[in-house]
């Protein structure tokens, strides 16, 4: 059963067509990957699903549990259980890790916060009272953000480039956390151009020029992406289009 559907989504930003009639179904409890070259529209799709202000002026429909949420703001979508982890997590000078993780969570005891820190491979005693600032690496901040999502227990999670700025050891902990979310029945959408990330999905969509051009198993989509997309001479043009 689809927990999320996009129906004929068109998005223009500053006169450039970013998403082009995009229709897809994301099944409940699956780990989905949306893979494509830089500038294909992947992050724009994530922002559109989340309802971020820059991506609100769309044509088409977004359905969540069969309900039309196209006109809902990001905070209203979050209330329904949709959340997103950013490619570049935010820094909050002076805010402690336990406050950051507990923010927006009604049941945020130190014991529960310590438990989700362990889930993402961070020693609670070392991190729980640290500040979320530039003393933390990008990988540490990304795992702390993921810990806050685990505590939140949402219905659907969008992870934008989860491997960005992450070393191999930390990435394995992130994959463990993704598997844990799946085990909890949470639907995960991985936004990526990485074959490594793709291989941790159950199902994949191939996105190019704002359109879904194929879908299927990670093996099938990965083969097409590796053989057809990666050598594509239009990469630079795609990248300029989305970054404009």
PAZA-338860 format. One line per field, with one value per residue: x, y, z of N, C-alpha, C, CB in turn; residue number from 1; residue in one letter. Coordinates in pm, whole numbers, plus 50000, padded with zeros to 5 digits. Glycine has a CB too. Layout:
nxx = X_...;
nyy = Y_...;
nzz = Z_...;
caxx = X_...;
cayy = Y_...;
cazz = Z_...;
cxx = X_...;
cyy = Y_...;
czz = Z_...;
cbxx = X_...;
cbyy = Y_...;
cbzz = Z_...;
i = NUM_...;
aa = a_...;
***
This chain:
nxx = 50085_50051_50199_50264_50197_50284_50140_50157_50340_50449_50704_50835_51113_51226_51179_51282_51218_51185_51072_50888_50594_50588_50522_50473_50470_50516_50577_50441_50651_50876_51219_51300_51483_51570_51737_51976_52151_52353_52158_51925_51685_51639_51676_51500_51260_51244_51222_50977_50800_50825_50717_50846_50901_51015_50944_50670_50492_50339_50215_49980_49935_49992_49967_49911_49878_49646_49525_49492_49759_49865_49834_49920_50133_50485_50512_50261_50261_50465_50338_50175_50351_50567_50906_51237_51582_51867_52106_52323_52355_52218_52390_52370_52455_52554_52335_52262_52334_52144_51924_51875_51812_51590_51409_51088_51004_50785_50835_51109_51323_51644_51739_51610_51712_51983_51966_51894_52116_52306_52205_52283_52550_52697_52864_52683_52769_52976_52864_52608_52588_52729_52777_52586_52764_53041_53240_53175_53199_53086_52981_52924_52728_52533_52463_52363_52139_51996_51954_51771_51552_51499_51408_51177_51010_50872_50630_50720_51037_51260_51577_51834_52097_52246_52505_52681_52979_53058_53248_53359_53311_53121_52918_52828_52699_52490_52353_52276_52096_51901_51805_51699_51489_51329_51263_51096_50875_50877_50864_51116_51283_51548_51753_51975_52293_52453_52587_52641_52465_52225_52220_52126_51858_51515_51366_51370_51378_51455_51564_51561_51615_51396_51200_51059_51222_51255_51186_51224_51399_51688_51914_51850_51796_52036_52217_52132_52172_52450_52548_52421_52350_52567_52776_52660_52648_52507_52521_52638_52468_52229_52304_52347_52088_51934_52068_52036;
nyy = 49881_50223_50475_50730_50939_51095_51294_51378_51599_51923_52161_52482_52696_53016_53046_52812_52477_52233_51997_51762_51669_51464_51151_50915_50631_50557_50291_50177_50124_50048_50085_50327_50440_50738_50802_50969_51182_51475_51766_51659_51689_51575_51662_51872_51738_51613_51842_51935_51728_51752_52000_52245_52600_52712_52530_52513_52612_52446_52237_51971_51686_51585_51306_51172_50890_50862_51108_51437_51643_51859_52137_52182_52322_52287_52239_52141_51908_51778_51731_51526_51323_51329_51379_51524_51482_51676_51731_51888_51921_52146_52389_52476_52713_52682_52526_52229_51882_51698_51862_51937_51688_51620_51819_51890_51637_51461_51270_51266_51169_51155_50897_50782_50946_50885_50621_50645_50778_50579_50406_50530_50506_50672_50749_50790_50917_51073_51251_51355_51589_51773_52064_52154_52245_52394_52232_51976_51724_51713_51460_51370_51555_51489_51232_51288_51439_51236_51072_51230_51204_50930_50922_51066_50903_50901_50872_50876_50927_51147_51129_51321_51279_51090_50993_51199_51363_51174_50931_50590_50418_50563_50576_50314_50295_50471_50332_50115_50246_50318_50065_49995_50182_50088_49838_49925_49993_50232_50437_50501_50737_50763_51007_51031_51002_50794_50474_50302_50382_50337_50056_49985_50008_49896_49933_50132_50450_50603_50916_51181_51491_51598_51402_51078_50816_50547_50259_50017_49724_49779_49669_49659_49934_50045_49936_50055_50325_50332_50255_50416_50674_50784_50821_51025_51308_51531_51607_51844_52042_51965_52008_52286_52370_52288_52415_52682;
nzz = 50000_49919_50105_50044_49768_49466_49222_48901_48934_48879_48884_48889_48921_48940_48666_48558_48472_48705_48820_48636_48555_48752_48875_49127_49349_49687_49887_50194_50474_50333_50223_50009_49726_49562_49288_49083_48845_48938_48977_48873_48997_49242_49519_49508_49473_49725_49889_49795_49867_50144_50176_50184_50181_49945_49756_49725_49531_49318_49049_49038_49261_49602_49797_50117_50304_50157_50183_50058_50071_49950_49982_50237_50488_50575_50853_50920_50773_50904_51149_51073_51047_50870_50801_50759_50691_50650_50384_50462_50786_51035_51243_51585_51781_52111_52186_52349_52282_52385_52417_52153_52033_52185_52124_52012_52066_52264_52454_52588_52764_52930_52926_52704_52505_52523_52435_52161_52066_52091_51898_51663_51677_51851_52148_52438_52683_52595_52415_52487_52640_52495_52285_51998_51761_51580_51677_51639_51392_51046_50997_51257_51334_51147_51229_51482_51414_51288_51508_51648_51483_51505_51768_51740_51592_51326_51051_50790_50645_50492_50360_50270_50064_50247_50283_50251_50327_50513_50688_50628_50849_51002_50817_50801_51048_51004_50805_50961_51129_50944_50872_51120_51136_50927_51037_51236_51097_50961_50676_50444_50244_50039_49916_49661_49483_49494_49448_49659_49865_49729_49717_49964_49962_49920_49699_49401_49233_48927_48848_48618_48473_48604_48585_48645_48509_48520_48726_48990_49105_49319_49194_48919_48863_48946_48762_48521_48587_48629_48378_48188_48289_48441_48246_48102_47892_47953_48214_48325_48232_48360_48626_48640_48596_48824_49030_48985;
caxx = 50000_50130_50180_50283_50185_50292_50062_50176_50397_50528_50763_50926_51180_51293_51163_51337_51136_51264_51001_50814_50490_50645_50425_50539_50410_50613_50504_50458_50745_50989_51327_51303_51589_51552_51874_51990_52269_52340_52069_51811_51564_51619_51655_51378_51150_51237_51167_50836_50728_50825_50637_50929_50845_51069_50891_50527_50412_50346_50096_49971_49888_50068_49876_49974_49771_49526_49477_49558_49832_49934_49828_49964_50267_50579_50486_50142_50302_50542_50241_50120_50454_50668_51021_51347_51718_51930_52240_52414_52280_52237_52460_52297_52555_52512_52232_52319_52287_52021_51815_51847_51744_51460_51321_50978_50968_50716_50888_51252_51407_51786_51757_51568_51808_52104_51940_51899_52255_52372_52158_52358_52692_52763_52866_52603_52845_53064_52794_52476_52596_52808_52702_52571_52834_53146_53332_53130_53218_52963_52928_52866_52602_52435_52415_52282_52011_51928_51908_51650_51444_51466_51328_51051_50933_50779_50576_50800_51160_51338_51718_51897_52240_52288_52648_52762_53070_53061_53350_53303_53260_53000_52815_52770_52606_52371_52278_52213_51981_51798_51745_51617_51365_51248_51211_50990_50765_50890_50898_51236_51316_51688_51784_52116_52353_52555_52554_52647_52338_52121_52220_52059_51715_51434_51304_51438_51331_51560_51515_51644_51548_51270_51103_51091_51239_51249_51172_51240_51492_51813_52007_51809_51814_52179_52282_52098_52238_52594_52583_52360_52344_52697_52853_52578_52714_52419_52531_52665_52345_52136_52350_52318_51943_51879_52136_52008;
cayy = 50000_50346_50575_50860_50942_51222_51279_51480_51719_52018_52266_52577_52790_53123_53023_52683_52360_52145_51870_51761_51565_51353_51064_50801_50576_50509_50192_50184_50033_50018_50183_50365_50531_50822_50822_51039_51269_51607_51855_51588_51729_51487_51740_51950_51647_51600_51967_51941_51634_51807_52122_52362_52720_52732_52427_52502_52651_52331_52178_51829_51649_51499_51236_51099_50804_50888_51245_51539_51735_51952_52275_52190_52373_52185_52203_52056_51776_51717_51683_51400_51220_51339_51457_51526_51508_51755_51695_51961_51949_52280_52410_52562_52753_52684_52427_52099_51770_51639_51956_51927_51561_51620_51923_51837_51502_51471_51172_51280_51151_51135_50755_50759_51017_50803_50501_50674_50808_50450_50351_50590_50482_50777_50717_50892_50993_51168_51344_51402_51725_51860_52163_52128_52358_52353_52133_51847_51706_51700_51326_51364_51631_51413_51121_51347_51470_51109_51028_51305_51145_50801_50948_51121_50791_50952_50775_50880_51004_51180_51146_51384_51244_51050_50960_51318_51403_51068_50828_50456_50366_50635_50543_50185_50323_50531_50223_50040_50324_50306_49932_50002_50252_49994_49738_49991_50022_50367_50445_50582_50776_50803_51093_50995_50966_50697_50333_50240_50410_50268_49914_49963_50030_49783_49971_50253_50530_50675_51050_51259_51608_51619_51298_50938_50748_50403_50218_49873_49681_49854_49610_49704_50079_50072_49902_50160_50449_50319_50240_50518_50808_50836_50875_51119_51435_51640_51629_51984_52118_51934_52069_52429_52388_52278_52506_52821;
cazz = 50000_49912_50211_49980_49622_49394_49099_48799_48997_48801_48967_48826_49010_48865_48523_48516_48505_48790_48820_48510_48554_48829_48941_49192_49471_49785_49965_50338_50538_50245_50202_49869_49682_49443_49242_48957_48840_48998_48905_48814_49068_49358_49640_49487_49502_49870_49942_49756_49953_50279_50177_50213_50118_49810_49666_49748_49415_49226_48990_49071_49394_49692_49888_50228_50356_50079_50205_49978_50158_49860_50031_50376_50514_50623_50992_50922_50724_51014_51247_51021_51056_50765_50843_50661_50738_50546_50338_50550_50909_51091_51369_51676_51879_52250_52214_52383_52201_52440_52388_52009_52006_52254_52071_51931_52111_52391_52548_52559_52882_52898_52896_52565_52419_52522_52356_52017_52034_52072_51772_51552_51699_51929_52290_52507_52782_52527_52327_52528_52694_52407_52208_51853_51701_51486_51735_51587_51249_50970_51018_51391_51332_51069_51312_51589_51351_51268_51640_51682_51403_51566_51888_51692_51537_51225_50956_50667_50659_50373_50393_50155_50054_50381_50289_50225_50433_50615_50666_50608_50976_51038_50719_50841_51158_50943_50741_51071_51175_50840_50889_51242_51102_50850_51130_51313_51007_50907_50534_50425_50107_50029_49801_49647_49355_49535_49432_49791_49931_49652_49748_50093_49941_49875_49572_49356_49121_48855_48817_48527_48415_48674_48553_48674_48381_48542_48865_49004_49208_49319_49097_48786_48851_48957_48636_48424_48630_48608_48237_48102_48348_48483_48133_48025_47866_47993_48359_48358_48205_48468_48750_48633_48602_48959_49122_48951;
cxx = 50088_50097_50188_50270_50210_50226_50084_50237_50483_50576_50855_50983_51257_51293_51219_51246_51223_51204_50899_50716_50525_50536_50497_50457_50521_50539_50540_50557_50865_51097_51335_51426_51540_51692_51873_52113_52245_52249_51948_51679_51540_51589_51531_51255_51133_51176_51020_50752_50717_50742_50715_50886_50889_51003_50739_50442_50424_50210_50097_49925_49992_49969_49957_49864_49639_49468_49558_49625_49902_49941_49875_50107_50355_50549_50361_50173_50382_50448_50181_50224_50555_50783_51135_51479_51796_52066_52346_52338_52315_52325_52376_52390_52493_52406_52297_52256_52156_51902_51774_51768_51604_51362_51214_50937_50907_50774_51039_51336_51552_51813_51721_51664_51938_52085_51948_52040_52332_52331_52235_52509_52768_52750_52793_52683_52932_52987_52672_52477_52685_52718_52697_52631_52948_53255_53294_53157_53083_52898_52864_52733_52494_52379_52330_52144_51930_51877_51781_51530_51402_51378_51187_50954_50828_50721_50664_50918_51225_51481_51790_52047_52296_52436_52738_52847_53089_53173_53283_53242_53129_52886_52750_52670_52477_52288_52209_52087_51867_51728_51656_51485_51272_51184_51096_50869_50767_50929_51014_51255_51457_51707_51934_52162_52461_52506_52555_52517_52224_52109_52157_51909_51647_51381_51363_51365_51452_51502_51613_51559_51408_51164_51153_51102_51243_51232_51186_51336_51617_51913_51977_51838_51962_52254_52256_52171_52387_52630_52533_52370_52481_52781_52782_52645_52630_52430_52548_52541_52242_52174_52321_52169_51892_51943_52101_51926;
cyy = 50124_50437_50715_50846_51085_51203_51400_51610_51797_52128_52351_52669_52889_53094_52892_52570_52261_52005_51874_51643_51443_51278_50943_50758_50520_50420_50199_50079_49994_50126_50206_50452_50609_50860_50892_51128_51401_51694_51788_51627_51652_51567_51827_51864_51630_51725_51983_51849_51689_51934_52247_52479_52738_52639_52411_52530_52546_52310_52030_51809_51568_51439_51162_51022_50831_51027_51343_51640_51844_52093_52290_52244_52261_52144_52117_51916_51703_51662_51550_51290_51218_51425_51439_51553_51568_51699_51762_51998_52087_52276_52504_52599_52757_52582_52291_51988_51714_51730_51948_51800_51562_51721_51862_51696_51511_51379_51167_51276_51129_50988_50725_50827_50938_50680_50530_50717_50678_50387_50405_50583_50592_50745_50825_50979_51100_51279_51413_51546_51818_51958_52122_52249_52307_52267_51991_51840_51700_51564_51310_51438_51555_51298_51172_51384_51342_51053_51101_51249_51010_50820_50994_51012_50840_50839_50763_50972_51023_51204_51196_51359_51201_51017_51081_51356_51300_50970_50690_50401_50431_50598_50409_50203_50386_50424_50135_50112_50318_50170_49929_50071_50160_49890_49793_50026_50160_50358_50542_50611_50831_50884_51081_50993_50860_50554_50262_50259_50335_50122_49882_49989_49899_49807_50106_50318_50599_50807_51120_51372_51626_51515_51162_50865_50596_50378_50067_49840_49769_49800_49661_49853_50115_50044_50010_50289_50445_50321_50355_50660_50866_50886_50988_51254_51555_51672_51776_52069_52093_52008_52218_52455_52386_52380_52651_52890;
czz = 50000_50030_50153_49829_49572_49258_49008_48851_48896_48894_48883_48932_48925_48715_48471_48561_48580_48799_48707_48507_48636_48906_48999_49313_49559_49884_50112_50388_50455_50258_50051_49843_49561_49398_49106_48960_48912_48911_48844_48878_49196_49486_49629_49512_49652_49933_49911_49842_50095_50289_50213_50127_49974_49708_49677_49624_49305_49159_49024_49214_49469_49791_49993_50300_50286_50094_50121_50071_50077_49916_50175_50385_50570_50767_51006_50870_50832_51121_51204_51014_50944_50817_50744_50732_50622_50505_50424_50676_50966_51215_51455_51791_52019_52285_52238_52300_52254_52417_52240_51978_52066_52201_51981_51966_52251_52497_52532_52686_52839_52863_52752_52468_52410_52433_52206_51975_52010_51939_51652_51576_51770_52078_52369_52604_52718_52457_52389_52580_52611_52335_52061_51781_51614_51549_51693_51438_51178_50989_51154_51395_51255_51152_51428_51535_51330_51401_51682_51605_51461_51688_51850_51645_51435_51141_50833_50687_50522_50416_50268_50159_50190_50395_50271_50346_50543_50585_50667_50737_51016_50944_50753_50955_51105_50874_50846_51119_51073_50851_51013_51213_51022_50942_51215_51226_50947_50759_50518_50276_50107_49901_49778_49501_49378_49515_49567_49866_49861_49692_49883_50083_49902_49734_49531_49239_49058_48805_48724_48469_48473_48648_48602_48541_48395_48691_48871_49115_49206_49217_48956_48767_48860_48829_48529_48458_48600_48460_48150_48159_48380_48365_48058_48013_47908_48142_48393_48339_48316_48595_48750_48653_48746_49052_49099_49058;
cbxx = 49904_50104_50284_50421_50045_50441_49913_50047_50483_50445_50840_50853_51274_51438_51226_51479_51075_51276_50933_50912_50464_50752_50314_50685_50305_50685_50532_50324_50676_50942_51465_51173_51720_51461_51949_51864_52309_52477_52143_51831_51447_51743_51777_51374_51174_51376_51243_50821_50798_50968_50526_51077_50884_51220_50958_50487_50456_50389_50089_50103_49759_50183_49786_50049_49755_49423_49486_49458_49935_49864_49687_49954_50262_50722_50471_50029_50387_50638_50131_50061_50391_50608_51066_51321_51787_51945_52260_52472_52307_52101_52604_52167_52614_52463_52129_52300_52393_52037_51856_51978_51825_51481_51403_51016_51093_50570_50824_51278_51358_51875_51672_51425_51836_52141_51802_51797_52321_52338_52011_52315_52757_52700_53012_52492_52931_53149_52751_52421_52646_52886_52764_52419_52888_53209_53333_52980_53300_52991_53038_52962_52624_52499_52532_52351_52032_52023_52017_51668_51488_51593_51396_51076_50863_50848_50434_50715_51259_51281_51782_51867_52320_52209_52680_52672_53022_52926_53461_53411_53362_53024_52875_52880_52671_52411_52373_52313_52022_51860_51855_51693_51395_51333_51323_51044_50638_50996_50775_51362_51214_51783_51741_52141_52412_52594_52654_52764_52309_52151_52361_52120_51691_51318_51146_51580_51224_51616_51494_51704_51540_51217_51077_50983_51365_51377_51035_51288_51531_51875_51999_51661_51734_52239_52232_51944_52215_52645_52528_52216_52261_52772_52884_52441_52747_52277_52647_52779_52286_52131_52499_52366_51873_51899_52283_51935;
cbyy = 50001_50420_50557_50920_50891_51270_51263_51510_51679_52077_52206_52660_52717_53140_53132_52663_52294_52205_51842_51753_51522_51404_51019_50837_50465_50629_50052_50167_49912_50007_50132_50440_50453_50950_50688_51122_51296_51674_51922_51439_51713_51401_51827_52008_51511_51574_52085_51904_51497_51834_52107_52330_52842_52709_52294_52596_52790_52203_52202_51762_51571_51578_51137_51197_50823_50791_51282_51610_51659_51954_52326_52053_52492_52238_52328_52120_51790_51820_51786_51423_51089_51400_51418_51631_51377_51898_51735_52089_51841_52342_52469_52492_52891_52818_52419_52071_51660_51611_52101_51929_51443_51645_52029_51842_51408_51440_51032_51410_51033_51178_50670_50810_51159_50759_50444_50783_50889_50356_50381_50735_50458_50917_50702_50827_50900_51094_51273_51311_51722_51776_52304_52105_52455_52474_52145_51824_51579_51722_51225_51422_51770_51360_51039_51471_51542_51008_51052_51454_51129_50726_51052_51219_50713_51054_50815_50926_50933_51304_51012_51535_51365_50932_50856_51436_51528_50994_50837_50361_50387_50786_50538_50086_50415_50640_50136_50021_50470_50323_49824_50075_50379_49925_49688_50116_50002_50449_50489_50511_50881_50678_51244_50861_51092_50720_50266_50297_50562_50278_49862_50053_50137_49759_49979_50221_50635_50590_51133_51170_51594_51749_51293_50871_50797_50332_50264_49813_49532_49851_49457_49675_50153_49991_49765_50183_50472_50189_50110_50484_50805_50729_50763_51135_51447_51607_51549_52037_52079_51784_52043_52486_52281_52137_52488_52828;
cbzz = 50123_49779_50324_50017_49576_49378_49131_48734_49120_48683_49087_48716_49111_48915_48450_48573_48376_48930_48958_48391_48414_48927_48841_49235_49437_49859_49912_50407_50578_50099_50261_49828_49649_49471_49233_48926_48696_49015_48799_48826_48979_49379_49669_49344_49436_49929_49888_49608_49956_50324_50272_50192_50197_49811_49696_49858_49362_49301_48835_49049_49384_49766_49810_50327_50507_50115_50356_49881_50242_49726_50020_50444_50612_50614_51077_50838_50595_51075_51268_50883_51061_50633_50985_50552_50790_50593_50190_50480_51013_51125_51345_51729_51843_52284_52096_52533_52197_52590_52424_51929_52062_52397_51994_51788_52111_52373_52526_52485_52968_53017_52990_52543_52474_52666_52390_51981_52149_52187_51755_51531_51571_51898_52341_52580_52865_52426_52206_52633_52835_52305_52223_51812_51811_51425_51889_51616_51220_50823_51002_51495_51269_50940_51365_51649_51217_51201_51745_51651_51256_51603_51976_51580_51651_51134_50916_50547_50756_50298_50445_50150_50000_50425_50185_50186_50493_50621_50775_50557_51085_51035_50579_50882_51262_50844_50655_51188_51200_50698_50901_51354_51022_50743_51221_51378_51078_50987_50449_50483_50050_50031_49826_49710_49283_49682_49335_49872_49932_49503_49745_50200_49833_49971_49584_49316_49167_48736_48946_48414_48263_48638_48401_48767_48314_48488_48926_48874_49188_49457_49101_48765_48961_49069_48586_48421_48780_48671_48184_48080_48475_48557_48036_48091_47719_47959_48417_48272_48067_48493_48770_48498_48520_49015_49112_48819;
i = 1_2_3_4_5_6_7_8_9_10_11_12_13_14_15_16_17_18_19_20_21_22_23_24_25_26_27_28_29_30_31_32_33_34_35_36_37_38_39_40_41_42_43_44_45_46_47_48_49_50_51_52_53_54_55_56_57_58_59_60_61_62_63_64_65_66_67_68_69_70_71_72_73_74_75_76_77_78_79_80_81_82_83_84_85_86_87_88_89_90_91_92_93_94_95_96_97_98_99_100_101_102_103_104_105_106_107_108_109_110_111_112_113_114_115_116_117_118_119_120_121_122_123_124_125_126_127_128_129_130_131_132_133_134_135_136_137_138_139_140_141_142_143_144_145_146_147_148_149_150_151_152_153_154_155_156_157_158_159_160_161_162_163_164_165_166_167_168_169_170_171_172_173_174_175_176_177_178_179_180_181_182_183_184_185_186_187_188_189_190_191_192_193_194_195_196_197_198_199_200_201_202_203_204_205_206_207_208_209_210_211_212_213_214_215_216_217_218_219_220_221_222_223_224_225_226_227_228_229_230_231_232_233_234_235_236_237_238_239_240_241_242_243_244;
aa = x_x_x_x_x_x_x_x_x_x_x_x_x_x_x_x_x_x_x_x_x_x_x_x_x_x_x_x_x_x_x_x_x_x_x_x_x_x_x_x_x_x_x_x_x_x_x_x_x_x_x_x_x_x_x_x_x_x_x_x_x_x_x_x_x_x_x_x_x_x_x_x_x_x_x_x_x_x_x_x_x_x_x_x_x_x_x_x_x_x_x_x_x_x_x_x_x_x_x_x_x_x_x_x_x_x_x_x_x_x_x_x_x_x_x_x_x_x_x_x_x_x_x_x_x_x_x_x_x_x_x_x_x_x_x_x_x_x_x_x_x_x_x_x_x_x_x_x_x_x_x_x_x_x_x_x_x_x_x_x_x_x_x_x_x_x_x_x_x_x_x_x_x_x_x_x_x_x_x_x_x_x_x_x_x_x_x_x_x_x_x_x_x_x_x_x_x_x_x_x_x_x_x_x_x_x_x_x_x_x_x_x_x_x_x_x_x_x_x_x_x_x_x_x_x_x_x_x_x_x_x_x_x_x_x_x_x_x_x_x_x_x_x_x;
***
